[in-house]
Amino acid sequence: MRITKLETRPDGFFAGNYFPAHETAADRLPYQVFASCRREQAPVIEELILMQLQNGFDQGYELEIKPRPHQALIDFTVSLACSTPERASVVRLVSCLGQEKNVHGLRWQSLPPVPLHHG
């Protein structure tokens, strides 16, 4: 069974329309955080991720949760975009997950910025 949960905020950055007037697309860089845990620990880790996102990152984000085929693991993928000052919230999320004993795999990466198309 595939489980996908999307947590989005109005005017999410994936739609290309969440850029306050004082910021440009280049000022908000995309990041992804990947974590995994055993299935029975998934609700605890999901709550931890959502708490960190809601308390430390008010911008748009996407959280995908899915079981790993043929294994007793759940994979979490958090996709978000943030400015340089907001990057501290991403670092806090990764640090918090890194200290959680039930998280078995953790990594994060920046992604190349998506070019804006003017038409």
DSSP file (Angstrom, degrees, kcal/mol; ACC not computed):
  #  RESIDUE AA STRUCTURE BP1 BP2  ACC     N-H-->O    O-->H-N    N-H-->O    O-->H-N    TCO  KAPPA ALPHA  PHI   PSI    X-CA   Y-CA   Z-CA
    1    1 A M              0   0    0      0, 0.0     2,-0.5     0, 0.0     0, 0.0   0.000 360.0 360.0 360.0 135.3    0.0    0.0    0.0
    2    2 A R        -     0   0    0     64,-0.1     2,-0.5     2,-0.0    64,-0.1  -0.859 360.0-164.9-101.5 127.6    1.3    3.4   -0.9
    3    3 A I        +     0   0    0     -2,-0.5     2,-0.4    64,-0.1    62,-0.1  -0.954  10.4 175.0-113.8 123.1    0.7    6.2    1.6
    4    4 A T        -     0   0    0     -2,-0.5     2,-0.5    60,-0.1    60,-0.1  -0.995   4.6-176.9-128.6 128.5    1.2    9.8    0.4
    5    5 A K        -     0   0    0     -2,-0.4     2,-0.5    58,-0.2    58,-0.2  -0.991   8.0-160.6-126.0 129.2    0.4   12.8    2.6
    6    6 A L        -     0   0    0     -2,-0.5     2,-0.6    56,-0.1    58,-0.1  -0.941   5.6-171.8-111.9 124.3    0.7   16.3    1.4
    7    7 A E        +     0   0    0     -2,-0.5     2,-0.3    56,-0.1    54,-0.3  -0.961  22.6 164.6-111.4 112.4    1.0   19.2    3.8
    8    8 A T        -     0   0    0     -2,-0.6    54,-0.1    54,-0.1    52,-0.1  -0.907  29.0-141.5-129.1 158.0    0.8   22.5    1.9
    9    9 A R    >   -     0   0    0     -2,-0.3     3,-0.7    52,-0.2    51,-0.1  -0.762  46.0 -78.0-107.8 158.6    0.2   26.1    2.7
   10   10 A P  T 3  S+     0   0    0      0, 0.0    -1,-0.1     0, 0.0    50,-0.1  -0.249 117.8  15.0 -55.2 144.7   -1.8   28.5    0.6
   11   11 A D  T 3  S-     0   0    0      1,-0.1    49,-0.2    -3,-0.1     5,-0.0   0.911  92.6-158.4  55.9  47.2    0.0   29.7   -2.4
   12   12 A G    X > -     0   0    0     -3,-0.7     3,-1.3     1,-0.1     5,-0.9  -0.145  23.4-119.1 -57.2 150.5    2.7   27.0   -2.1
   13   13 A F  G > 5S+     0   0    0      1,-0.3     3,-1.4     2,-0.2     5,-0.2   0.729 108.3  70.1 -66.9 -20.9    6.0   27.7   -3.8
   14   14 A F  G 3 5S+     0   0    0      1,-0.3    -1,-0.3     2,-0.1    -2,-0.1   0.805  93.6  57.0 -67.2 -26.3    5.6   24.6   -6.0
   15   15 A A  G < 5S-     0   0    0     -3,-1.3    -1,-0.3     1,-0.0    -2,-0.2   0.550 113.6-122.7 -79.1  -5.9    2.9   26.5   -7.9
   16   16 A G  T < 5S+     0   0    0     -3,-1.4    -3,-0.2    -4,-0.2    -2,-0.1   0.624  88.9  96.4  78.9  12.5    5.4   29.2   -8.6
   17   17 A N      < +     0   0    0     -5,-0.9     2,-0.7     1,-0.1    -4,-0.2   0.236  51.3  91.7-121.9  15.9    3.3   31.9   -6.9
   18   18 A Y        +     0   0    0     -6,-0.2    -1,-0.1    -5,-0.2    42,-0.1  -0.707  48.4 117.6-110.9  82.4    4.7   32.2   -3.4
   19   19 A F        -     0   0    0     -2,-0.7     6,-0.1    -3,-0.1    -8,-0.0  -0.854  59.6-132.8-141.3 104.2    7.3   34.8   -3.6
   20   20 A P    >   -     0   0    0      0, 0.0     3,-2.3     0, 0.0    -2,-0.0  -0.120  32.6-101.4 -54.2 157.8    6.7   37.9   -1.5
   21   21 A A  T 3  S+     0   0    0      1,-0.3     0, 0.0     3,-0.0     0, 0.0   0.784 121.1  52.1 -55.6 -32.7    7.2   41.2   -3.3
   22   22 A H  T 3  S+     0   0    0      2,-0.0     2,-0.3     0, 0.0    -1,-0.3   0.488 105.3  65.8 -86.4  -1.2   10.6   41.8   -1.7
   23   23 A E    <   -     0   0    0     -3,-2.3     2,-0.2    60,-0.0    -4,-0.0  -0.895  64.9-155.3-119.4 150.3   12.0   38.4   -2.7
   24   24 A T    >>  -     0   0    0     -2,-0.3     3,-1.3     1,-0.1     4,-0.6  -0.710  38.6 -99.7-112.1 170.7   12.7   36.9   -6.1
   25   25 A A  G >4 S+     0   0    0      1,-0.3     3,-1.1    -2,-0.2    89,-0.1   0.855 123.4  58.9 -57.9 -35.4   12.8   33.2   -7.1
   26   26 A A  G 34 S+     0   0    0      1,-0.2    -1,-0.3    87,-0.1     3,-0.0   0.753  99.2  58.8 -67.0 -23.2   16.6   33.3   -6.9
   27   27 A D  G <4 S+     0   0    0     -3,-1.3     2,-0.6     1,-0.2    57,-0.4   0.670 100.2  61.8 -78.7 -17.0   16.3   34.4   -3.2
   28   28 A R  S << S-     0   0    0     -3,-1.1    55,-0.3    -4,-0.6    -1,-0.2  -0.918  74.7-166.7-114.8 105.9   14.3   31.2   -2.3
   29   29 A L  E     -A   82   0A   0     53,-2.6    53,-2.2    -2,-0.6     2,-0.2  -0.741  19.6-119.0 -98.3 140.0   16.3   28.1   -2.9
   30   30 A P  E     +A   81   0A   0      0, 0.0    81,-2.8     0, 0.0     2,-0.3  -0.526  32.8 179.4 -79.8 141.6   14.8   24.6   -2.9
   31   31 A Y  E     -AB  80 110A   0     49,-3.3    49,-2.3    79,-0.2     2,-0.4  -0.938  13.6-155.2-133.6 156.3   15.9   21.9   -0.4
   32   32 A Q  E     -AB  79 109A   0     77,-2.5    77,-2.5    -2,-0.3     2,-0.4  -0.998   1.7-162.4-133.1 141.0   14.9   18.3    0.3
   33   33 A V  E     -AB  78 108A   0     45,-2.3    45,-2.8    -2,-0.4     2,-0.4  -0.988   8.3-164.9-121.2 130.1   15.3   16.4    3.5
   34   34 A F  E     +AB  77 107A   0     73,-3.5    73,-2.4    -2,-0.4     2,-0.3  -0.959  14.7 163.7-118.3 131.4   15.1   12.6    3.5
   35   35 A A  E     -AB  76 106A   0     41,-2.2    41,-3.3    -2,-0.4     2,-0.3  -0.977  13.5-165.7-141.1 154.3   14.6   10.5    6.6
   36   36 A S  E     +AB  75 105A   0     69,-1.9    68,-2.7    -2,-0.3    69,-1.2  -0.984  10.9 165.3-140.3 154.0   13.6    6.9    7.2
   37   37 A C  E     -AB  74 103A   0     37,-1.8    37,-3.0    -2,-0.3    66,-0.1  -0.946  45.6 -74.1-153.9 170.3   12.4    4.9   10.2
   38   38 A R  E >>  -A   73   0A   0     64,-0.5     3,-1.6    -2,-0.3     4,-0.6  -0.420  49.5-111.8 -68.6 149.4   10.8    1.6   11.1
   39   39 A R  G >4 S+     0   0    0     33,-1.9     3,-1.3     1,-0.3    -1,-0.1   0.855 115.4  56.4 -53.0 -41.9    7.1    1.4   10.3
   40   40 A E  G 34 S+     0   0    0      1,-0.3    -1,-0.3    32,-0.2     4,-0.2   0.715 108.5  48.4 -68.8 -18.1    6.0    1.3   13.9
   41   41 A Q  G <> S+     0   0    0     -3,-1.6     4,-2.1     1,-0.1     3,-0.5   0.473  83.1  98.5 -95.5  -4.3    7.9    4.5   14.6
   42   42 A A  H <X S+     0   0    0     -3,-1.3     4,-3.0    -4,-0.6     5,-0.2   0.866  78.4  53.0 -56.4 -43.8    6.5    6.4   11.6
   43   43 A P  H  > S+     0   0    0      0, 0.0     4,-2.1     0, 0.0    -1,-0.2   0.893 110.7  48.5 -61.4 -36.6    3.7    8.3   13.6
   44   44 A V  H  > S+     0   0    0     -3,-0.5     4,-2.0     2,-0.2    -2,-0.2   0.925 114.7  44.2 -66.7 -44.9    6.3    9.6   16.1
   45   45 A I  H  X S+     0   0    0     -4,-2.1     4,-2.6     2,-0.2     5,-0.2   0.890 111.9  53.2 -69.2 -39.6    8.7   10.8   13.3
   46   46 A E  H  X S+     0   0    0     -4,-3.0     4,-2.7    -5,-0.2     5,-0.2   0.932 110.0  48.3 -59.9 -45.1    5.8   12.3   11.3
   47   47 A E  H  X S+     0   0    0     -4,-2.1     4,-2.4    -5,-0.2    -2,-0.2   0.900 111.4  50.5 -61.9 -41.1    4.7   14.3   14.3
   48   48 A L  H  X S+     0   0    0     -4,-2.0     4,-2.2     2,-0.2    -2,-0.2   0.927 112.0  47.0 -62.3 -46.1    8.3   15.5   15.0
   49   49 A I  H  X S+     0   0    0     -4,-2.6     4,-2.6     1,-0.2    -2,-0.2   0.943 113.8  47.1 -61.6 -48.9    8.7   16.6   11.3
   50   50 A L  H  X S+     0   0    0     -4,-2.7     4,-2.9     1,-0.2     5,-0.3   0.885 110.7  52.4 -63.2 -38.6    5.4   18.4   11.3
   51   51 A M  H  X S+     0   0    0     -4,-2.4     4,-2.4    -5,-0.2     5,-0.2   0.928 111.5  46.5 -62.8 -44.3    6.1   20.1   14.6
   52   52 A Q  H  X S+     0   0    0     -4,-2.2     4,-1.9     2,-0.2     5,-0.3   0.909 115.2  46.5 -64.5 -41.6    9.5   21.4   13.3
   53   53 A L  H  X S+     0   0    0     -4,-2.6     4,-1.7     2,-0.2    -2,-0.2   0.913 116.7  42.9 -67.2 -42.5    8.0   22.6   10.0
   54   54 A Q  H  < S+     0   0    0     -4,-2.9    -2,-0.2    -5,-0.2    -1,-0.2   0.849 121.0  40.0 -74.7 -33.7    5.0   24.3   11.6
   55   55 A N  H  < S+     0   0    0     -4,-2.4    -1,-0.2    -5,-0.3    -2,-0.2   0.734 131.0  23.4 -87.3 -22.5    7.0   25.9   14.5
   56   56 A G  H  < S+     0   0    0     -4,-1.9     2,-0.4    -5,-0.2    -3,-0.2   0.505 119.9  47.9-122.8  -5.5   10.1   26.9   12.5
   57   57 A F     <  +     0   0    0     -4,-1.7    -1,-0.2    -5,-0.3    -2,-0.0  -0.819  48.1 173.0-144.1  99.7    9.1   27.2    8.9
   58   58 A D        +     0   0    0     -2,-0.4     3,-0.1    -3,-0.1    -1,-0.1   0.503  55.7  91.3 -86.4  -4.8    6.1   29.2    7.9
   59   59 A Q  S    S-     0   0    0      1,-0.2   -47,-0.1    -6,-0.1    -2,-0.1  -0.226  92.2 -66.0 -83.4 178.1    6.6   29.0    4.2
   60   60 A G        +     0   0    0    -49,-0.2    21,-0.8   -42,-0.1     2,-0.3  -0.300  59.0 166.2 -64.9 145.6    5.2   26.4    1.8
   61   61 A Y  E     -C   80   0A   0    -54,-0.3     2,-0.4    19,-0.2    19,-0.2  -0.974  26.4-141.7-152.6 164.0    6.4   22.8    2.2
   62   62 A E  E     -C   79   0A   0     17,-2.5    17,-2.8    -2,-0.3     2,-0.5  -0.999  10.3-165.4-131.1 133.1    5.5   19.3    1.0
   63   63 A L  E     -C   78   0A   0     -2,-0.4     2,-0.5    15,-0.2    15,-0.2  -0.978   5.3-171.2-120.5 119.7    5.8   16.2    3.1
   64   64 A E  E     -C   77   0A   0     13,-2.8    13,-2.5    -2,-0.5     2,-0.5  -0.940   1.0-172.5-111.9 131.6    5.6   12.8    1.4
   65   65 A I  E     +C   76   0A   0     -2,-0.5    11,-0.2    11,-0.2   -60,-0.1  -0.986  15.1 157.2-124.5 124.1    5.4    9.7    3.4
   66   66 A K  E     -C   75   0A   0      9,-2.4     9,-3.2    -2,-0.5     2,-0.1  -0.997  39.2-113.2-149.4 145.5    5.6    6.2    1.8
   67   67 A P  E     -C   74   0A   0      0, 0.0     7,-0.3     0, 0.0     5,-0.1  -0.456  33.9-116.9 -72.9 146.7    6.6    2.7    2.8
   68   68 A R    >   -     0   0    0      5,-2.9     3,-1.7     3,-0.2     5,-0.4  -0.736  40.0-105.0 -83.0 127.3    9.7    1.2    1.3
   69   69 A P  T 3  S-     0   0    0      0, 0.0     3,-0.1     0, 0.0    -1,-0.1  -0.242  96.3  -1.4 -57.3 134.2    8.7   -1.9   -0.8
   70   70 A H  T 3  S+     0   0    0      1,-0.2     2,-0.3     2,-0.0    -2,-0.0   0.658 117.1  91.0  62.8  19.7    9.5   -5.2    0.8
   71   71 A Q  S <  S-     0   0    0     -3,-1.7     2,-0.4     2,-0.2    -3,-0.2  -0.961  82.2-120.4-139.1 158.0   11.0   -3.7    3.9
   72   72 A A  S    S+     0   0    0     -2,-0.3   -33,-1.9    -3,-0.1     2,-0.3  -0.171  78.6 109.1 -90.2  41.7    9.7   -2.6    7.3
   73   73 A L  E     -A   38   0A   0     -2,-0.4    -5,-2.9    -5,-0.4     2,-0.4  -0.878  55.2-150.7-121.1 151.1   10.7    1.0    6.7
   74   74 A I  E     -AC  37  67A   0    -37,-3.0   -37,-1.8    -2,-0.3     2,-0.4  -0.972  14.3-148.5-116.8 133.9    8.9    4.3    6.0
   75   75 A D  E     -AC  36  66A   0     -9,-3.2    -9,-2.4    -2,-0.4     2,-0.4  -0.880   7.5-162.1-105.4 134.5   10.6    7.0    4.0
   76   76 A F  E     -AC  35  65A   0    -41,-3.3   -41,-2.2    -2,-0.4     2,-0.4  -0.946   4.7-172.3-112.9 133.4    9.9   10.7    4.6
   77   77 A T  E     -AC  34  64A   0    -13,-2.5   -13,-2.8    -2,-0.4     2,-0.5  -0.979   2.3-168.6-127.5 119.2   10.7   13.4    2.0
   78   78 A V  E     -AC  33  63A   0    -45,-2.8   -45,-2.3    -2,-0.4     2,-0.5  -0.931   5.0-171.8-106.5 123.8   10.3   17.0    2.9
   79   79 A S  E     +AC  32  62A   0    -17,-2.8   -17,-2.5    -2,-0.5     2,-0.3  -0.965  20.0 144.5-116.3 131.2   10.5   19.5    0.0
   80   80 A L  E     -AC  31  61A   0    -49,-2.3   -49,-3.3    -2,-0.5     2,-0.4  -0.973  37.8-133.7-156.5 166.6   10.7   23.2    0.7
   81   81 A A  E     +A   30   0A   0    -21,-0.8     2,-0.3    -2,-0.3   -68,-0.1  -0.987  29.5 169.1-127.5 140.0   12.1   26.5   -0.5
   82   82 A C  E     -A   29   0A   0    -53,-2.2   -53,-2.6    -2,-0.4     2,-0.1  -0.988  31.9-115.4-149.3 157.8   13.7   29.0    1.8
   83   83 A S     >  -     0   0    0     -2,-0.3     4,-1.0   -55,-0.3   -55,-0.1  -0.325  48.0 -93.9 -80.5 172.0   15.8   32.2    1.8
   84   84 A T  T >4 S+     0   0    0    -57,-0.4     3,-0.8     1,-0.2     4,-0.3   0.913 127.0  47.7 -58.1 -45.6   19.2   32.3    3.3
   85   85 A P  T >4 S+     0   0    0      0, 0.0     3,-1.1     0, 0.0    -1,-0.2   0.877 110.2  53.4 -64.1 -34.4   18.0   33.4    6.7
   86   86 A E  T >> S+     0   0    0      1,-0.2     3,-1.7     2,-0.2     4,-0.8   0.642  85.3  85.6 -73.3 -13.4   15.3   30.8    6.7
   87   87 A R  H <X S+     0   0    0     -4,-1.0     4,-2.2    -3,-0.8     3,-0.3   0.779  75.1  71.0 -59.7 -25.7   17.8   28.1    6.1
   88   88 A A  H <> S+     0   0    0     -3,-1.1     4,-2.3    -4,-0.3    -1,-0.3   0.838  93.1  56.4 -59.3 -32.8   18.4   27.9    9.8
   89   89 A S  H <> S+     0   0    0     -3,-1.7     4,-2.0     2,-0.2    -1,-0.2   0.872 106.4  48.9 -67.1 -36.4   15.0   26.3   10.1
   90   90 A V  H  X S+     0   0    0     -4,-0.8     4,-2.5    -3,-0.3    -2,-0.2   0.909 110.4  50.9 -67.5 -41.7   16.1   23.6    7.7
   91   91 A V  H  X S+     0   0    0     -4,-2.2     4,-2.7     1,-0.2    -2,-0.2   0.898 109.7  50.8 -62.3 -40.7   19.2   23.0    9.7
   92   92 A R  H  X S+     0   0    0     -4,-2.3     4,-2.7     2,-0.2    -1,-0.2   0.905 109.5  51.0 -63.6 -41.1   17.1   22.8   12.9
   93   93 A L  H  X S+     0   0    0     -4,-2.0     4,-2.4     2,-0.2    -2,-0.2   0.945 113.2  44.4 -59.9 -49.1   14.9   20.2   11.3
   94   94 A V  H  X S+     0   0    0     -4,-2.5     4,-2.4     1,-0.2    -2,-0.2   0.906 114.3  49.6 -63.8 -42.1   17.9   18.1   10.2
   95   95 A S  H  X S+     0   0    0     -4,-2.7     4,-1.3     2,-0.2    -1,-0.2   0.915 111.0  49.4 -63.3 -43.1   19.6   18.4   13.6
   96   96 A C  H  X S+     0   0    0     -4,-2.7     4,-0.6     1,-0.2     3,-0.4   0.923 113.5  45.5 -62.6 -45.1   16.4   17.4   15.4
   97   97 A L  H >< S+     0   0    0     -4,-2.4     3,-0.8     1,-0.2     6,-0.3   0.874 108.9  57.2 -65.6 -36.5   15.9   14.3   13.2
   98   98 A G  H 3< S+     0   0    0     -4,-2.4    -1,-0.2     1,-0.2    -2,-0.2   0.776 106.3  49.4 -65.9 -26.6   19.6   13.5   13.6
   99   99 A Q  H 3< S+     0   0    0     -4,-1.3     2,-0.5    -3,-0.4    -1,-0.2   0.580  87.6 101.0 -87.4 -10.5   19.2   13.3   17.3
  100  100 A E    X<  -     0   0    0     -3,-0.8     3,-1.5    -4,-0.6   -55,-0.0  -0.652  64.3-151.9 -80.1 120.1   16.2   11.1   17.2
  101  101 A K  T 3  S+     0   0    0     -2,-0.5    -1,-0.2     1,-0.3    -4,-0.0   0.736  91.7  60.7 -66.0 -22.2   17.2    7.5   17.9
  102  102 A N  T 3  S+     0   0    0    -61,-0.1     2,-0.6   -65,-0.1   -64,-0.5   0.565  80.4  95.8 -83.9  -7.7   14.4    6.1   15.8
  103  103 A V  E <   +B   37   0A   0     -3,-1.5   -66,-0.2    -6,-0.3     3,-0.1  -0.746  49.3 179.9 -84.2 120.6   15.6    7.7   12.6
  104  104 A H  E     +     0   0A   0    -68,-2.7     2,-0.3    -2,-0.6   -67,-0.2   0.687  66.7  24.8 -96.6 -21.4   17.7    5.2   10.7
  105  105 A G  E     +B   36   0A   0    -69,-1.2   -69,-1.9     2,-0.0     2,-0.3  -0.995  64.8 170.1-144.9 138.9   18.6    7.2    7.6
  106  106 A L  E     +B   35   0A   0     -2,-0.3     2,-0.3   -71,-0.2   -71,-0.2  -0.971   7.7 146.1-152.5 131.9   18.9   11.0    7.2
  107  107 A R  E     -B   34   0A   0    -73,-2.4   -73,-3.5    -2,-0.3     2,-0.3  -0.976  18.9-162.3-156.5 159.5   20.3   13.3    4.5
  108  108 A W  E     -B   33   0A   0     -2,-0.3     2,-0.3   -75,-0.2   -75,-0.2  -0.978   8.5-177.9-142.6 156.6   19.5   16.7    3.0
  109  109 A Q  E     -B   32   0A   0    -77,-2.5   -77,-2.5    -2,-0.3     2,-0.3  -0.995  25.2-123.7-152.1 152.0   20.4   18.4   -0.2
  110  110 A S  E     -B   31   0A   0     -2,-0.3   -79,-0.2   -79,-0.2    -2,-0.0  -0.722  29.1-145.4 -91.9 152.6   20.0   21.7   -1.9
  111  111 A L        -     0   0    0    -81,-2.8     3,-0.1    -2,-0.3    -2,-0.0  -0.824  27.3 -92.4-114.9 154.9   18.5   21.6   -5.4
  112  112 A P        -     0   0    0      0, 0.0    -1,-0.0     0, 0.0   -81,-0.0  -0.420  53.5-100.7 -63.2 141.1   19.3   23.8   -8.4
  113  113 A P        -     0   0    0      0, 0.0   -84,-0.1     0, 0.0   -87,-0.1  -0.328  33.6-116.5 -62.7 145.3   16.9   26.8   -8.5
  114  114 A V        -     0   0    0    -89,-0.1     2,-0.1    -3,-0.1    -3,-0.0  -0.735  31.2-124.0 -83.8 122.5   14.1   26.4  -11.0
  115  115 A P        -     0   0    0      0, 0.0     2,-0.3     0, 0.0    -1,-0.0  -0.393  22.2-121.4 -68.0 142.2   14.4   29.1  -13.7
  116  116 A L        -     0   0    0     -2,-0.1     2,-0.6     1,-0.0  -100,-0.0  -0.649  19.2-141.9 -82.7 138.7   11.4   31.4  -14.1
  117  117 A H        -     0   0    0     -2,-0.3     2,-0.6     2,-0.0    -1,-0.0  -0.899  10.0-159.1-103.6 121.5    9.8   31.4  -17.5
  118  118 A H              0   0    0     -2,-0.6    -2,-0.0     1,-0.1     0, 0.0  -0.867 360.0 360.0 -98.7 125.3    8.6   34.8  -18.7
  119  119 A G              0   0    0     -2,-0.6    -1,-0.1     0, 0.0    -2,-0.0   0.444 360.0 360.0-122.6 360.0    6.0   34.5  -21.4
